[in-house]
Amino acid sequence: MTARDDMKIDSPLFRAVITRTWRANPDAPEWSGRHKSGSVTYVYGPYVTPGPAKAWITREKNEAARRDDGLSTVTGVIETCQPAWAPLES
């Protein structure tokens, strides 16, 4: 369910912020990019309830556990905001 579905006038919005971090793998070939450490952050949302955001975090953590290469970790948080709507000048 996206923010377009069932959104009320003063509804808060929610999103999932997921960060995947990995350590360098000295055994990986240099062309693969896995010989370096790094991280990437993904944002999913907005949603009108926290449920879909929580589901994204669970999905990403389960996928990381399934791979369990010992080199990467996944963390996730749910963020919320109260939008302040204003007319857009045309």
Number of C-alpha atoms within 10 A of each C-alpha: 13 16 17 10 9 12 14 10 8 10 14 18 19 24 25 24 19 21 18 17 15 19 15 14 15 11 8 12 10 11 7 8 12 17 16 13 14 13 12 10 12 10 16 16 19 21 22 22 19 18 14 20 26 17 12 20 21 15 12 17 18 13 12 16 14 9 11 11 10 11 13 17 16 20 14 20 14 19 15 16 11 10 11 7 8 6 5 5 4 3
